[in-house]
Amino acid sequence: MTGPSADTSAPPPPDGDGADETEDSGLLAALLDGMDAALVAFAADGTVTHWNHEAARILGWTADEAVGRTGLAGWAVRKEDADGIEAALAAAMRSPGRQVHEFALLTKDGHRLLVRTQASAVRGPGGRVAGVYCAFSEVHTQMDLERSIALSEALFEDASWGVVLVDADLRPAVVNAHAARTLGVGRTALLGRPLGDLLAQGVEELECALQHVLAEGAPPAAAELWVTLRSEEAELPRRCWRSGFVRLASPLAEEPVPLGVAWLFQDVTEAKRTEQDNSLLRFRAHQLHRAGRAAAECPDPAEAAAVHLDFALAGFADHGLADLATRPAPAPYGAVADDDADDAYDTYGTHDTYGTHDIYGAEATGDARDRAGAQAGAGAGRGAGCALVRTLASPAGAPGPSEACTATGIPVPYPPGHPAFQAFQRRGPVRTSAGAAPAEGWAAARHWPDGTVHGLCVLLRSRGRTLGVLTFLRSPSRRPFDRADADYAEEVAARIAACLDLSGAASS
């Protein structure tokens, strides 16, 4: 096997094929010196013919000191280890393919160094064995490389969290199986697509995080991103992904060149929702406790009712209204009255199931159901003589404390089928919402403050009697009321009803 000589001072041939061979030898020497692995080559008689720059760096022997020596014994290998190494190199010359071994070599300063080698025969024209080359690296370096490869393969095959490699253009380049399942698409279908094609909400926050990592590096802590998938098969409307980011840089570049970002995430939606629910329950329980202590210091029960309403509105609703029911007028002499008509409003009816009823108001969400409820509730509500008189209300304009309304006795002009009437008739909470696109005048038609899009009506009950209806209202900045909100509203209503009953505002 021919190769670069240790003596580089010999002048090149003047012309012809000799010049081409010199150029080839120079190119080969440059390639060998630029390798990341150390390389030593032997002729068939065991003479060292090549010794590259990495071999000199690892063992300390320069090319001038190594090339031309016969074997490695006595200088790069201890004499006790030389026989085994020479036998392995001789076997590599006789065997096809590469032979992998681990040898203990000697550095120039006398230290032993364990290396992993790959040896293979070098064949000349006609297939004759001309020598053997041996590429080697330190064992711990090789093991680090193997660990990195094994870790990469495990992350993209068996990891229990999502891993996405995002290139510098913020497009997925590699996606593991878990991430593909979470995103609801195939692994190859994600590649090269903008993140906006995958996420309907949260894409701006994610892209901002990726750009920050590309520019500044990995953040000190994991981030929690709330996202919504575009996939129609998404089980949850919003998901919380706890995400970590690592900037990837090329190890081959002189200066760190970002190749992209490794995005690791895990779906923690259920845990976050449970945490939020528990936090909300603690806050509401604390508010009820504070309201009870504040109301206990009020000499007037009506003032105590207003205190309970003010504490309930904090973090719950924008407005609160308390309407008390008036008794129907006595039937004329000789008229046929409904059996126990009066008691129908003071006890839980046997034909009505106590629970939360959903009413979808506004033309945008189908006012037909609201009108159907109006027909069902008109007879037992206002049509039967029931009227609701405003007793307590929070200010509709500037923020301020709730105040008791002047006792005029004039009913609120609620139309038939109003959610307050339906709650009174059905003996249970009623939720209503204007929908995604509220129709103009939706709140005004229900005699609620402007800007209202969500309503919740619950009964005011005290001493086994229905005193009236308590209404909570929300603006578009808040979400619609849910069943947990209805439970909390009923708890507040029970306290307000007790205060109003004690004040004598409710008819006895």
PAKE-916476 format. One record per atom (N, C-alpha, C): x, z, y; residue in three letters. Coordinates in steps of 0.05 Angstrom, whole numbers, plus 5000, padded with zeros to 4 digits. Layout:
<nodes>
XZYala ...
</nodes>
This chain:
<nodes>
501750004976met 500050005000met 501850005025met 501349815043thr 502849805067thr 501449955089thr 502950045109gly 501750205130gly 503650235152gly 502950385173pro 504750415196pro 507150585189pro 509450495197ser 511950635191ser 512250875209ser 513751065199ala 514351295216ala 516151215239ala 517751005236asp 519450915258asp 517950695273asp 517050765297thr 515550575313thr 517250435334thr 519950465332ser 521650345352ser 522550065345ser 521949965321ala 522849705312ala 521349495328ala 522649285339pro 521349085354pro 519548915337pro 517448805348pro 515648635332pro 516848365328pro 516048225306pro 517047955302pro 516347785326pro 518047585331pro 517547425355pro 515047265355pro 514247155334asp 511846995333asp 510846955305asp 508746805302gly 507746735276gly 506146955263gly 506046955236asp 504447145221asp 505447425224asp 508047455230gly 509047725234gly 507747865257gly 507147715279ala 505747835302ala 502947925294ala 501547765278asp 498847845269asp 498948095252asp 500948115235glu 501148355218glu 501748595234glu 503348565255thr 503948795273thr 501448885287thr 499848685297glu 497348765310glu 495448905291glu 495348805266asp 493548935246asp 494549215240asp 497249255238ser 498249515233ser 497649705256ser 497949605281gly 497349775304gly 494349855305gly 492649665298leu 489749725297leu 489149935276leu 490449895252leu 490050095231leu 490950365239leu 493350385252ala 494350635260ala 492450775280ala 491350615299ala 489550725319ala 486950835305ala 485950685285leu 483550775271leu 484051035256leu 486351045242leu 486951275227leu 487351525244leu 488751485267asp 489151715285asp 486551805299asp 484651625301gly 482051695314gly 480051825296gly 480651845270met 478851965251met 478452265256met 476052365250asp 475452645253asp 476552795229asp 476952665206ala 478052795182ala 481052745181ala 482452935169ala 485352895164ala 485652705141ala 487752535142leu 488152335121leu 491152305115leu 491752305090val 494452255080val 494252055057val 496051865057ala 496051655036ala 498751655022ala 498651594996phe 501051584980phe 501251314967phe 503751224964ala 504250974949ala 504051044919ala 504350844902ala 504150894873ala 506251084863ala 508551084876asp 510751264868asp 510551544880asp 508451604895gly 508051864907gly 509151894935gly 510251684947thr 511351704974thr 509151714994thr 509351885014val 507351905035val 507651665053val 505551515057thr 505651265073thr 504051295099thr 502051475099his 500351515123his 499851805128his 499851885153trp 499352165160trp 498152155189trp 495652205191asn 494352155217asn 494452395235asn 493352375258his 493552575279his 492052835271his 489752805257glu 488253045249glu 489753205228glu 491153065210ala 492853205190ala 495053355204ala 496253235224ala 498253385239ala 497153625254ala 494753605264arg 493553825278arg 492954055259arg 491853995235ile 491054205217ile 493454345204ile 495454185195leu 497754305180leu 500154355198leu 500354225221gly 502654265238gly 504954075234gly 504953935211trp 507053735206trp 506353475220trp 508353365235thr 507853115250thr 508152885231thr 507352645240ala 507552405224ala 510452345218ala 512252385237asp 515052335233asp 516252515211asp 515252755209glu 516152945189glu 514952895162glu 512652775161ala 511252745135ala 511652475122ala 511552255137val 511651985126val 514451945114val 514551845090gly 517051785076gly 517752005055gly 516552235057arg 517052445037arg 515752365010arg 516852464988thr 515752424962thr 514152664953thr 511552624951gly 509752844944gly 509553054966gly 508053264959leu 507553474978leu 508953734971leu 510153744947ala 511353994937ala 513654084954ala 513654334960gly 515854454974gly 515554465004gly 513854315015trp 513454325044trp 510554345053trp 508754185041ala 505854205047ala 504354345025ala 505554395003val 504254524980val 506354714967val 505554944959arg 507355124945arg 508054994918arg 510455054908lys 511254944882lys 509455024860lys 508255274862glu 506455364841glu 503955204840glu 503055084862asp 500554934863asp 501054634861asp 503554544862ala 504154254864ala 503254104839ala 503654214815asp 502954064791asp 499954004790asp 498354194797gly 495454144796gly 494553934816gly 495753934839ile 495053744860ile 495953464852ile 498453444842glu 499453184834glu 497853064811glu 496953234792ala 495253144770ala 492553044780ala 491453184800ala 488853094811ala 489152834825ala 491352794840leu 491752534854leu 492252314835leu 493752364813ala 494152154793ala 491552084779ala 489852284774ala 487252224762ala 485552054780ala 485752104807ala 484151944826ala 484951654825ala 487651604821met 488551324820met 487551174795met 486951324774arg 485951204749arg 482951184747arg 481551334765ser 478551354763ser 477251194785ser 474951084779pro 473450944800pro 472051144818pro 471451064843gly 470051244862gly 471851454873gly 470551654885arg 471951874899arg 471952124882arg 474052274883gln 474352524869gln 474452744890gln 472852954887val 472653174907val 473953414894val 475853534909his 477253774900his 477653964924his 478354214917glu 479154404937glu 482054494931glu 483854454950phe 486654524947phe 487454724968phe 489654864961ala 490955054980ala 493454914990ala 493554835015leu 495854705028leu 497354905045leu 499754835052leu 501455005069leu 501754885097leu 501455045117thr 501854965144thr 504854985150thr 505654865172lys 508554865179lys 509655145183lys 507855325192asp 508855605196asp 508555775171asp 507855655148gly 507855795123gly 505255915114gly 503155875128his 500555985120his 499155795100his 497755915081arg 496155765063arg 493455705075arg 492455465071leu 489955375082leu 488355225061leu 485955325056leu 484155205036leu 482754965048leu 483054735035val 481854485045val 480154365023val 478154205032arg 476554045013arg 477453755016arg 478153624994thr 479253354995thr 477453164980thr 477652914989gln 476352684976gln 478552484971gln 479152434947ala 481352254939ala 480252004926ala 481451774932ser 480551524920ser 482951334918ser 482951174897ala 485150984893ala 485050754913ala 487350654920val 487650424938val 488650194922val 487149974921arg 487849754904arg 488749514922arg 490749384912gly 491749154926gly 490548894915gly 491748664922pro 490848404911pro 490848404881pro 488748294869gly 488548284840gly 487548534827gly 486948734843gly 485948984831gly 488049184823gly 490649124829arg 492749304821arg 492749544838arg 493149784826val 493150034841val 495650044857val 495350064884ala 497650074902ala 498150364911ala 496350544907gly 496750814916gly 494150974916gly 494051184932val 491751354933val 491651474962val 489151494972tyr 488851624998tyr 487351884994tyr 487852075010cys 486652345008cys 485752425036cys 483052445040ala 481952545065ala 481152835061ala 481853005080phe 481353285076phe 480553415102phe 479253645100ser 478553815123ser 478454095114ser 478554275133glu 478454565126glu 475754625113glu 475854805093val 473454865077val 471254975095val 471955155113his 469755275130his 468555065148his 470154875157thr 469054655174thr 467154485157thr 467954415133gln 466254265116gln 463654415109gln 463954675104met 461654835097met 459754845121met 460854875145asp 459154875169asp 457554615171asp 458954395166leu 457554135167leu 455354125146leu 455954215122glu 453954205100glu 451654385107glu 452254615118arg 450054795126arg 448254665148arg 449554535167ser 447954405187ser 446154185176ser 447254035157ile 445653825144ile 443353955128ile 444054165113ala 441954295096ala 439854415114ala 440654545136leu 438654655155leu 436854435166leu 438054215174ser 436453995185ser 434453895165ser 435253855140glu 433453765119glu 431253965114glu 431954225113ala 429954425108ala 427854445131ala 428754415156leu 426954435178leu 424954205177leu 425853975169phe 424153735169phe 422553695143phe 422953875124glu 421453845099glu 419854095093glu 421054325094asp 419854565083asp 419154785104asp 419754735130ala 419354935150ala 416354995153ala 415755255159ser 412955335163ser 412155325192ser 413755205209trp 413055155237trp 413754875244trp 412554775265gly 412954495273gly 415654455287gly 416954235280val 419454155292val 419253865301val 419653815326val 419553545337val 422153495353val 423653285347leu 425853205363leu 424953005383leu 425153075409val 424252905431val 426652775444val 426652515448asp 428952385460asp 428952425490asp 430852305504ala 431152345532ala 428852225548ala 427352045536asp 424951925549asp 422452085543asp 422752325531leu 420452505525leu 418552375505leu 419652235486arg 418052115464arg 419052225437arg 417252295419pro 418152405393pro 419952205378pro 422252305368ala 424052135353ala 423952205323ala 423652465317val 423452565289val 421452785289val 419652785269val 417552985267val 417553085238val 417353355235asn 417253455208asn 414353465198asn 414053525173ala 411453505160ala 409453705173ala 410253945179his 408454145190his 407454055217his 409153955234ala 408353855260ala 406353635258ala 406753455239ala 404953225236ala 402153325228ala 402053525210arg 399453635202arg 398153775225arg 399653925241thr 398554065264thr 397453865285thr 398853645289leu 397953455309leu 395853265298leu 395353275272gly 393253115260gly 393852825256gly 396352745255val 397052465251val 399452455232val 400152205223gly 402352175205gly 405052205219gly 407152255203arg 409752305215arg 410752055229arg 410451825217thr 411451575230thr 409651485253thr 407151565253ala 405351475274ala 406051605301ala 407451835301leu 408151965325leu 410551855339leu 412251715324leu 414851635335leu 414551435358leu 415951495380gly 416051315402gly 413551315420gly 411551475414arg 409151485430arg 409351695452arg 408251645475pro 408251845496pro 406652095487pro 407552325497leu 406152575490leu 403252575500leu 402752425521gly 399952405531gly 398052275511gly 399152125492asp 397352005471asp 396552205450asp 397952435449leu 397352635429leu 395852875440leu 396352945466leu 395153185477leu 393353105501leu 390953215501ala 389053165523ala 389553365546ala 390253605539gln 390853815559gln 393453955551gln 394954035572gly 397554175567gly 399953985566gly 399553725568val 401753535567val 403653565591val 402453635615glu 404153665638glu 406053905635glu 404954125625glu 406654365621glu 408854315600glu 408154165579leu 410154105558leu 412253925569leu 411553715583glu 413553525594glu 415353665614glu 414253845630cys 415753995649cys 417854175635cys 417054295613ala 418854465598ala 421154295586ala 420454065575leu 422453885563leu 424453795584leu 423453715608gln 425253625629gln 427153845638gln 426054095639his 427754315647his 429954365627his 429354345601val 431354385580val 433454165582val 432653925586leu 434553705588leu 436453745612leu 435453865633ala 437053895657ala 438654155657ala 437354375648glu 438554645651glu 439354775625glu 438354675603gly 438854805577gly 436454965567gly 436855095545ala 434655245532ala 433855485548ala 431255535550pro 430255775565pro 430956025549pro 431056255563pro 431856505550pro 429756615530pro 427356525532ala 425256635514ala 423256415507ala 421756465486ala 419756275478ala 417456255498ala 416156025499ala 413955985518ala 411455945502ala 409156025514glu 406555985501glu 405055775516glu 404455555503leu 403155325515leu 400355305504leu 398355275521trp 395555225512trp 395054925514trp 394354805492val 394054515491val 391454445478val 390554195483thr 388254085470thr 388953825458thr 388453785432leu 389153535419leu 387153315425leu 388053075425arg 386252845429arg 384852775403arg 385852865381ser 384652805355ser 381852915353ser 380052755344glu 377252845341glu 376853045319glu 378853065301glu 378653255279glu 379753525287glu 380353575312ala 381453835320ala 379454055315ala 380254265300glu 378454475293glu 377854655317glu 379754695335leu 379454875358leu 379654715383leu 377954765403pro 378154615428pro 380854655442pro 381954895441arg 384454955454arg 386155115434arg 388755045434arg 390655185416arg 392955295432arg 393955515423cys 396255645435cys 398655605416cys 400655475426trp 403155425411trp 405455585423trp 406555765408arg 408955905417arg 411355715411arg 412655635433ser 414655425432ser 417355515440ser 419355415425gly 422155455433gly 423455175436gly 425355165454phe 426654905460phe 429654935459phe 431054735447val 433954725445val 434854455454val 436754445472arg 437854185481arg 439854085460arg 439653835454leu 441553705434leu 443553545450leu 446153585443ala 448253435456ala 449953315434ala 451153075441ser 452852935421ser 455453075418ser 456353135393pro 458953255389pro 461253055391pro 460652805394leu 462752595395leu 463552535423leu 461952615443ala 462552545470ala 464552745482ala 466252655501glu 468052835515glu 466553035531glu 464452955545glu 462753135560glu 460053145546glu 458653375547pro 456053395534pro 454053195545pro 453153025528val 451152825535val 448552895520val 446452965535pro 443953045521pro 442752815505pro 442352865479leu 440952675462leu 437952715462leu 437052945471gly 434253005471gly 433853305469gly 431453385460val 430753665457val 429453705430val 430253925417ala 428954015393ala 426754205401ala 424254135395trp 421954295403trp 420854425377trp 420954685376leu 419954835353leu 417554995362leu 415354975347phe 412955115356phe 411355215332phe 409755415337gln 408055535317gln 405355595329gln 403255535314asp 400555575324asp 399855875322asp 399455995345val 398756285346val 396056325360val 394256115357thr 391656125370thr 390056365362thr 389856415336glu 388156635326glu 389256905336glu 391856935335ala 392957195344ala 392557235374ala 392857015390lys 392457035419lys 389557085426lys 387756955411arg 384857005417arg 384157295410arg 385157395388thr 384657665380thr 385757855401thr 388157795411glu 389357965431glu 387757955457glu 386757725465gln 385157705489gln 382557845486gln 381257815462asp 378757955458asp 379158265459asp 381258355447asn 381758645447asn 382258745476asn 383758585491ser 384358655518ser 381758655535ser 380058465530leu 377558455545leu 375758695538leu 375658765513leu 374058995505leu 375059245518leu 377759275518arg 378859515531arg 378259525561arg 378359295574phe 377759285603phe 374859355608phe 373059245592arg 370259295596arg 369559585590arg 370759695569ala 370259985564ala 371260155587ala 373560085598his 374660235621his 372760205645his 371659965649gln 369859935672gln 367360095668gln 366260105644leu 363860265639leu 364560565644leu 366860645635his 367660925640his 367860985670his 369160815684arg 369460855713arg 366760855727arg 365060665719ala 362460645731ala 360760895726ala 360961005702gly 359461245696gly 360461485713gly 363061505717arg 364061725733arg 363361695762arg 363461435772ala 362661395800ala 359661435804ala 358061345785ala 355161375789ala 354361665787ala 355861825773ala 355162115771ala 355462255797ala 356962145816glu 357362275842glu 355262175863glu 353461985855cys 351461885874cys 349062065874cys 348162165897pro 345762325897pro 343262165893pro 343261915899asp 340861745897asp 341161575871asp 339261585853pro 339461415828pro 339561115834pro 338161025856ala 338360745863ala 341160665871ala 342460845885glu 345260785892glu 347060785867glu 346460955848ala 347960955823ala 347560695808ala 345160585809ala 344660325796ala 346360105809ala 346560115836ala 348259915850ala 351159945842ala 352060195838val 354860245830val 355360125803val 353560165784his 353860045758his 354059745759his 352359625776leu 352459335779leu 355059235791leu 356059375811asp 358659295823asp 360959305803asp 361059515787phe 363259535768phe 362959325746phe 360459255739ala 360059055718ala 360858775727ala 360658715753leu 361258445762leu 364258395762leu 365958595763ala 368858555764ala 369858415739ala 370858175742gly 371958025720gly 369757915701gly 367257945707phe 365157865689phe 363357655701phe 362457685725ala 360557495737ala 360957495767ala 359757295780asp 359957275809asp 357657405824asp 355257405811his 352957525824his 351357685803his 349857885813gly 348058035796gly 345358085810gly 343258055795leu 340558085806leu 338958265787leu 337558455798ala 335758635782ala 332958595792ala 331158505775asp 328358455781asp 326658635763asp 324858795776leu 323058965762leu 320358835758leu 319158875735ala 316558755728ala 314258925739ala 312158795749thr 309758935757thr 307658915736thr 305859105735arg 303759105715arg 301658895722arg 300458765702pro 298258575708pro 295758725718pro 294258595735ala 291858715746ala 289758765725ala 288058975728pro 286059035708pro 284158795705pro 283158745681ala 281358525676ala 278558595687ala 277058395698pro 274358455708pro 272558565686pro 270458715696tyr 268658835677tyr 267258615661tyr 267358655634gly 265958465616gly 267858235607gly 270258215618ala 272058005609ala 273258085583ala 273957875567val 275257915541val 278257915546val 279558145543ala 282358175547ala 283858145521ala 286458065523asp 288158045500asp 288658325489asp 288758345463asp 289258605450asp 292058705458asp 291958945469asp 294559075476asp 296258895493asp 294958765512ala 296458585530ala 298458735546ala 297658985554asp 299459135570asp 301959225555asp 301459295530asp 303759385514asp 305559165505asp 304658915508ala 306258695499ala 308858675515ala 308858785539tyr 311258775556tyr 312859025555tyr 311859225542asp 313259485542asp 314559545515asp 314059385495thr 315259445469thr 316359185458thr 318059205438tyr 319158975425tyr 316958845408tyr 316258595413gly 314158465398gly 314858425369gly 312758435352thr 313258395323thr 313758105316thr 312857915334his 313157635327his 315657515340his 317157665356asp 319557565368asp 322057685355asp 323857515349thr 326457615337thr 328257695360thr 329157945358tyr 330958045379tyr 333657905376tyr 334657785396gly 337257655395gly 337757495419gly 339857345419thr 340657185442thr 339556905439thr 338356795460his 337156535459his 338656355479his 339356115470asp 340755925487asp 338855725499asp 338955695525ile 337255505539ile 339155315554ile 338855055549tyr 340554855562tyr 338954735586tyr 339654845609gly 338254745633gly 339454505645gly 338354415667ala 339354185683ala 338753925669ala 338253725686glu 337653465676glu 340053345661glu 342453435668ala 344853315655ala 344953395626ala 343753625618thr 344053715590thr 341353725576thr 339353595587gly 336853585574gly 334953805582gly 333553765604asp 331753965614asp 329153985597asp 329053805577ala 326553815561ala 326354075546ala 328554185536arg 328454435522arg 327654665541arg 328554645566asp 327654855585asp 324754835590asp 323654585593arg 320754555597arg 319254645573arg 320354595549ala 318954695525ala 318754995525ala 320955125533gly 320955415535gly 318955505556gly 318655345578ala 316755425598ala 313955425588ala 313255225572gln 310555215561gln 310055445542gln 312155525527ala 311855745509ala 311756015523ala 313156035546gly 313256295560gly 311356325582gly 310056115591ala 308356145614ala 306056325609ala 304856305585gly 302456465579gly 303156755578gly 305356825564ala 306057105561ala 307657205584ala 308657025602gly 310157105625gly 308557125649gly 309056945668arg 307656965694arg 304756895691arg 304156715672gly 301356635669gly 299556865660gly 300757065647ala 299157295638ala 299157515659ala 300257465682gly 300057665703gly 302757805708gly 304857735693cys 307457865698cys 308757745722cys 309857925739ala 311357835763ala 313858005765ala 315957885775leu 318558015778leu 319158055807leu 319758295815val 320258365843val 323158445845val 324558315864arg 327358365869arg 327758655878arg 329558805864thr 330059085870thr 332959125877thr 334758975865leu 337659025869leu 339058755868leu 340958705886ala 342358445886ala 345158485898ala 346958325887ser 349658315900ser 349558105922ser 351258135942pro 351257945964pro 351957665955pro 350457465965ala 350957185957ala 352957055975ala 353657165998gly 355557046016gly 358257176013gly 359057326034ala 361657466033ala 361657696013ala 363957746000pro 364057965981pro 363258235993pro 362058395977gly 361158665987gly 359658805965gly 358959055970pro 357559215950pro 354659125946pro 353659165923ser 350859105917ser 349059295933ser 346759195940glu 344859355956glu 342059335945glu 340659555948ala 337859555940ala 336159395960ala 334359245950cys 332659075967cys 330259235977cys 329259146000thr 326859276012thr 324559245993thr 323059475989ala 320859475970ala 318359345983ala 318359085984thr 316058935995thr 313858895975thr 314558905950gly 312558845929gly 312058555925gly 313358375940ile 312858085937ile 314557985914ile 313357855895pro 314857755871pro 316757525879pro 318857505864val 320757285867val 319257035857val 319356815872pro 317856575864pro 319256415841pro 319656545819tyr 320756405796tyr 318756215785tyr 319555965778pro 317655775766pro 317055855737pro 314855755726pro 314255815698pro 316555715680pro 317155865659gly 319355795642gly 322055875652gly 322156025673his 324756105684his 326156285663his 328856275661pro 330256435641pro 329556725642pro 329056835666ala 328257115668ala 325657165654ala 323656985658phe 321157015644phe 321556985613phe 323256805606gln 323656765577gln 324957005564gln 326857135578ala 328057375568ala 325957595566ala 324157615586phe 322057815585phe 320157765562phe 319457515557gln 317657445536gln 318857485508gln 321357395505arg 322657395479arg 323857665471arg 323957845490arg 325058105486arg 328058095477arg 329557915489gly 332357895483gly 333857735504gly 336457745504pro 338057595524pro 337557295522pro 337757165545val 337556875547val 339856775563val 341356585552arg 343556455566arg 342756175574arg 343556095597thr 343055825606thr 345455715621thr 345755455620ser 348055325633ser 347255055644ser 348454975666ala 347854715678ala 349254485664ala 351154545646gly 352454325632gly 354954235646gly 356254035635ala 358853935646ala 358453805673ala 356253675677ala 355753545703ala 353153655715ala 353353875730pro 350954005740pro 349453825759pro 346853825756ala 345153665773ala 344753805800ala 344553645821glu 344253765848glu 341653915849glu 341754155860gly 339354325863gly 338654485838gly 340554485818trp 339954635793trp 339554935799trp 341355045815ala 341255335821ala 338855385840ala 338355215860ala 336155255878ala 333455255864ala 333255085844ala 330655065829ala 330055325815ala 332155485809arg 331755735795arg 331955975814arg 332155915840his 332356125860his 334756305856his 336956175850trp 339556305847trp 341456215869trp 343456365875pro 345356295897pro 346656015892pro 347355885913asp 348555625911asp 351255645896asp 351855445880gly 354355445865gly 354055565837gly 351755665831thr 351355785804thr 351055565783thr 352455585761val 352155395739val 351655525712val 352055795711his 351655935686his 350056185692his 348056245675gly 346356475678gly 345956625652gly 345556895655leu 345057065632leu 342957265640leu 340757275627cys 338557455633cys 338157655610cys 338257915616val 337858125596val 335658315606val 334458455587leu 332258635594leu 333358905605leu 331759015623leu 332159285633leu 330259465617leu 331359625599arg 329759795581arg 330360085586arg 328260255588ser 328660535591ser 326260685579ser 326660895565arg 324561055553arg 322560885537arg 323560695522gly 321860525506gly 320160325521gly 320760275546arg 319260095562arg 321059875574arg 319959635577thr 321359425590thr 320859435620thr 322859505636leu 322459535665leu 322759275680leu 324259095670gly 324758845684gly 326958685671gly 328358525688val 330458345678val 332858365696val 335258385684leu 337758385698leu 339058115693leu 339957985715thr 341057715713thr 343957715723thr 345757595708phe 348557555716phe 348957255719phe 350457175740leu 350856895747leu 353856845750leu 354656605742arg 357456525744arg 357656255758arg 359856215772ser 360455965786ser 361955775767ser 362455525776pro 363955335758pro 366755425750pro 367955595765ser 370655685759ser 370755865734ser 368455955724arg 368356125701arg 367155975678arg 367656065653arg 366555945629arg 363656035626arg 362155895609pro 359455985603pro 359356255589pro 357056385591phe 356756645577phe 356656595547phe 357756795532asp 357556775503asp 356157025493asp 356057055466arg 354657285455arg 355957555461arg 358657555462ala 359957805469ala 359257885498ala 358957685516asp 358157745543asp 355257865543asp 353557755526ala 350857855525ala 350758145516ala 352458215497asp 352558495488asp 353458685510asp 355458595525tyr 356458755548tyr 354258785569tyr 352858555575ala 350758565595ala 348558755587ala 347858765562glu 345758945553glu 346659245556glu 349259295552glu 350159565556glu 349959645586glu 350659455603val 350459515632val 347559545640val 345859375629ala 342959375635ala 341759645627ala 342559755605ala 341460015596ala 342060235617ala 344460225628arg 345260435647arg 343760385674arg 343560135682ile 342160085707ile 339160155704ile 337960085681ala 335160145677ala 334660445678ala 336460605666ala 336060895667ala 336160995696ala 337960885712cys 338060975740cys 335560885756cys 334660635752leu 332260545766leu 329760695757leu 329660765731asp 327460925721asp 327461205733asp 329861315736leu 330061585748leu 329361575778leu 329961355791ser 329361345820ser 326461305826ser 324861225806gly 322061175810gly 321460905820gly 323560725821ala 323060445830ala 321360295811ala 321560355785ala 319960225765ala 317160355764ala 315160185761ser 312360295759ser 312060445734ser 310660665736ser 310160845712ser 307460785700ser 
</nodes>
